[in-house]
C-alpha cells in the first residue's frame, strides 16, 4: 500500500518536462559550447598555425594535453560543484570560455602562448565540463533522468554539426583569429544568456527526491563510495569502454583509409560516425527510461564490440556493412557518457553526483587518451591498425561483461539485510 501511495504521488505530480525543459535546453547548449566545442574545434586551427608559424603538428595540436589535465582535475571540480552548486560553476565556466576564445583572437600567438593556454584551460576547463550541467538536470528529473541526460549530452554533436562549419568558414575567409571570434560570439550571445536565464538546480530537493530512483541507499561520503564494490565495477566498465573508444576518436579516418576508402569516402563515413554519436546519446537515455538500464547498456556496448570486430574484416564491396559498423561504434561512443552519468546518479545519489561523476569523467578522459596513444604505438610497431581494432573489440566485450557484474553487485547490495 505504501508503494502504491508513493506511485500515486509521483503520477499526480507536475510533469517533469513542463518544469525542467528550460534547464535541459540551457544545459544542452552549455554542455556543447564549453569544453566540448574547444576539443572538437582545435583541429581546425592546426593547419593555419602550421602555415603561419611553421610549427609541427605536435606543437599546434594542444587540445589532447589540455584534455588530459582537465580529466585529471574533474573530480576536484565535482567536489566544488557539490559544495557551491551547479549554477555558479556553470556560469563561471561559460564566462571563462567566452573570455578565453576572445583572448585567443587578440593575443600574440607564440609557443609560449600555446603552453600557457594548455595550463590555464587545463586548470579551469573542468568548470565548463559536463558535471555541472548534468547535476543541474538531475535535480529536476526522476522518471526521465536518462532521457534528459541523453538530450543534454547530445550538445556535443549539436556543437559539432552547427558551430564547426561556422568556425571553419570564418577561418577560411578571414583567418584563424576570426574563427576564435566566432566561438566567442557563440559563447557570449547564445550560451551565456541561456545559462543565466534558465540553468539552475531545483530548489528544496529533499533526500527522498534524490534517491527515489536509486536502487539502494547512496553512500554518505566519498569514503563510503570508494568502499562500495559497485563503484569499482563502474570504473572498470568505464575504463574498458573508453580505452576502446580512444582508438576511434583519434584514428577513425586512417582506419577507414586502411580498409581501402579514399580520403573523401573516409570523410563521408566520418560524418556518419558523428551523427551516430548524437543518435547514441539521445537514444540511450530514452531506452534506459523504458527498459532495464543494465540490459540496454549491455546491448549497446555489445553493438560496438560487433562493429569493431567486423570493421577490418570487410572489403569495399561490403560498403553498407562498413557503414553499419561505423554507425555501431558511433552509437556506442555516444551512449557511453550517458551510461556513466546515469549509473553515477542511480547507484550513489544526487548528493554524491559531482564527486562520483567527476571521477567517472576523469577515468573516461584518461582512458580515452591512453587508448588513442596505444593505437598510435601499435601502428608504429606493426604498420597496421588490425591489432588495435581487434583489441578494441575485446575491450568492448570486457565492458559489456563488466556491466553484468555491476548488476550482480547491485543485487547483492539491495538484498542485504
N, C-alpha and C positions, 0 to 999 in steps of 0.2 A: 504493500500500500504506500509505503514511504517513497519507493521508487516511482510509482505511478504519479504521486503528487509532484515529485520532482520533475517528471516529464511534462506534466500539465503546466507547471510554472514556466518551463522552457518554451513550450509551444505557444503559450499566451503572451510571451514577452515580445517587444517590438522586434521586427525583423532586423537581423544584424546588418544586412546590406543597406537598409534605409539609414542607419546611423553611421556606418563605417565606410561607405563608398568614397567619400571625400578623402578620408585618411589613406585609403588604398590608392587613389589617384595620385595624391601628393607623394606617397611612398614609392610608387612605380617610377615616376619621373625622377625623384631624388635618387633612388637606387641606381637608375641607369646613367644619370648625368654627373655623378661624383666620381668615385674611384673606377667604376667600370668604363666610363667614357674615356678617362685618362688611359686606361690599359689598352683599349681597343684602338684608340686613335693615334698613339705614339708611333705606330708603324708607318703612318703616312708621312712622318717628318724625317724618317731615316734617309731617304734618297736626297731630299733638299739639303739636309745637313751635310751629307757627303759631298754634294756638288759645290756648295758654298764654302765649306771649311776644310774639305779634304780628309774628313775623319773616316775611320774604319767603321764597319757595321757594329762592332762591339762598343765603340765609343758613342755612336749615335743612338743605339738602341738601349736606352737607360731604364725602360719600363720593367724588365724582369728583375733587376736588382732592387728596384723600388718596391715591387710587388712582394718580394721575399721579406723585406723589412716590415712592410705593412702586415703581412701574415703573422710574423713573429710577435708583433705588438697588439694584434687584435684582441687577445684575451684581456689585456690591461684596459683597452678601450671598453670591452664588455663590462668589466667591473665598474668603470666610471659611469656607464650608461645605467647600470642597476642602481647606482647611488644617486645620481643627479637627474635622471630621467632622459628618455629618448629624444624629446623635443629639443632640449638645449643642445645636445650633442649634434643632432641633425642640422640645426641652424648653424652651429659653428662649422660643421663640415661643408655645408653649402657655401657659406661666406669664404671659407678657406680656398675651396677650389675655384670660385669665381675670381678671387684676387690672384690666385696662382696662375690661372690662364691669362689674366690681364698682364701680370708681371712678365710672363714668358713672351708676350708680344712686344715688349719695350726694352727688356734687359739686353745688354751686350752679350752675345752668345759666344761663350768660350767653354773649354773643357772644365774649367773651374766652376762655371755656372751649372753645367750638367751634374757635376759631383755634388754641388750644393743642393740642386733640385732633388737629386736622389735621396739625400739625407733628410731634407725638410719634408718632402712628400712622404717619405718612409716613416718619419716620426709622427706626422699629423694626419696622414691619409686615412687611417682607420676610422677617423671621425666621420668620413663620408662613405664608409663601407656599409654592408647590408645589415649589420647587427642592430643599429638604432632603428632603422626603418621597419624591420621585421618585428622588433619588440613592440614598437608602437602599434603595428597592425594586430599583433597577437592580443593586445589588451581589449580590442573591440570585437573579437570573434571567438566563438566557442564551437558551434556546429560546423562552420565553414572555414575553419582556420587554414586548412591545407589549400583550399581554393584561393583564399586571399593571399597566402604566401606565394602560390604559383603565379598569380597575376602580378604581384609586386616584383618578383624576381625576373619576370619577363621584361622588365625595364631595360635590362642589358641588351636584349635583342632589339627592342624599340630604338634605343640609342644607336645601335649599330646600323639599323636599316634607315633611320631618318637623319641622325646627326652626321654620320660619317660621310655621306655624299655631299652634304653642305660644306663640311670641313675640307674634303678633298677638292671640291670645286674652287673654294677660296684659295687653297694652296696653288692650284694650277693656274689661276688667272691673276692672283695678286701676291703670291708668295707665302712662305710658311708663317710669317708673322700674322698675316690675315687669318690663317687657319686657327691660331690661338685666340684671335679676337672673336671669331665666330663662336668658339667654345665658351669664351667669357660672356658673350651676349646670350647664349642659351642658358647659362647658369644664372645670369642677372635678371633676365626678362621672362623666363619660363620656370626654371626650377625653384629659385629662391622665393618668388611670390606665392607659388603653390604651397611650399613648405610653411611659410609664415601664415598663410590663410587657413590651411586645412590640416596640417600634420600636428597631432597631439595624442597623448595617451588618454584612454578612457578614465575619467575621474572616478574615485571611490571604488576601485576594483578590490573586492574582498578576497580573502584566501579561498573561499568556496568558488568564487568566479574563476580563479586562476587554475583550479585543479579539477574542474568538472569533467574534462575530457582526459585527465591523466589517469593512467592505468593504476598507479599506486601513489601513495603519498610522496611528494618530492622531498629530496634531501634538504635538510635545514640549512646547510652551509656548503661551501666549496669542498671542505674536508669530507663531508658526507657524500658528496657527488663522486669524489675521487676514490672512495672506498666501495662504491657500488659496482659490481661486475658488469652491469648493463652499460655503464659509461665506457668501459674498455672495449666491449664488443662493438659499441657505436664507433669508437675511434678506429678500430680495425676495419670496420665496414667502410668508413670514410676514406681512410688512408689507401686501402687497396683499390677502391674505385678511382680515387684521384690520381694515383700513380699511373693507372691505365689511361685516364683521360689526358694526362700530360703529354703522352705520345702524340695524340691527335690535335691538341690545342696548338702545339708548336710545329707539328710536322705533317699536317694533313695534306698540304699541297704537294710536297715531294713524295709522299707515299702514293698519291694518285698518279703522279708522273711515273713512278716506278711500275705501276700497273700497266702503263702504256698510253695514258691520256696525253694529249697536247697541253700546253700551258693554258690555252683558252678553255679546253674541256675540263681541266682540273679546277680552274677558277669557277666554272659553271657549277660543278659539284660542290665547290666551297660555299656557294650561295645556298644550295640545298642543305648543307651542313648547318649554316647559320639559322636558316628558317626552322629546321628540325629542332635546334636548341630551344628556340622560342616556343614551339609547339610542345616540347617535352616539359618545359617549366609550367605552362598553363595546364596541360592535361594531367600532369602528375597530381596537382592539387585537387582537381575535380574528381579523379579516380579515388584518391585517398579518402575523401569525404564521403564516398558512396560505397566503398568496398573495404576489405581488410587492408590496413596500411602495410602490413608485413607481406601479404600476397602481392599487392601492387608493386612494392619495392622489389621483391624477388623477380617478378616477371619483367619489369622494365630494365633492371640491371642485366638479367639474362638475355634480353633482346640485344643489348650492347655486346655481350660475350659472343653471341652467334654472329653478329655483324662483323666483329673483329676477326673471328676465326675464318669466315668465308672471304674476307676482303682480298687477301693476296692469293686466293685460290681461283679467282675469276679471271676471265680474259675479256678483251674489249668486246667480243661478240656477246658477252653476258652483261651488256651495258645497264639494262634496267635492274638486274640483280645487284650490280655495283651501286646504282643509285639507292637501292633499298638498304644496302649495307651502310653506306654513308649516312643515310637518314636514321638508321637504327642507332648508330653511335652518337649522332647528334641528339636524338631523343633521350638517350641515357645520360649524356652530359647535362642536358637541360634539367632533367629530373633530379639529378644528384643533389643540387643545392637545396631543393625543396625537401628532400628526404632528411638531410642533415638538420635543417631548421625545424621540421615537424617533430622528429624524434627528440630533439633537444628540449622542445616545449612539452611534448606528451609525457616523456619519462621523468623530467625534472622540474617542471612547473615554470610559471612566469617569473617568480621571484629570482630564480637562478638562471633565467634565459640568457641574459647578457654574458655572464661568465661562461656558461656551458657552450653556447653557440659561438662565442669568441674563440674558445679553444678549438671547437669544430672547424671554424674558418681558418685558424692557424694551421691545423693539420691538413686541411684541404689545400691551402696555398703552398705550403712547403712540399707536400707530396706531389702536387701538380708540377711544380718546378723541377723536382727531382726526377719525375717521370720524363719530362722533356729533355733534361740533361742526360739521363741514362740512355734515351733513344739516340741522342747525338753520339755518345760514346760507342754504342753498339754499331752504328752505321760507319763511324770512322774505322772501327776494328774489322768489320766483316764486309763492308761495302754494300750493304743491303738493309732494307727495313724489315726483312722477313722475321728475324728473331724478335725484334722489338714489338712487332704486331702480334706475334704468337704469344709473347709474354703478357701483352696487354689483355689478350683473350683469357689467359689463365687468371690474371688479376681480377677481371670482371667476374669470372666464375667463383673465385675466392670471396669476393664481396657479396655475391648472391648467397653463398653458403653461410656467410657470417650473419646475414640478416635473419636466417633461420635460428642461429644460435642466440641472437639477441631476443628473438621471440621466446625461446625456451627459458632464458634467464629472466625475462619479464614474467612469464607464467609462474616460475618458482617464487619470484618476489611477491606476486599477488596472492599466492596460495599459502604463504607462510602465516602461521597464527599470530 
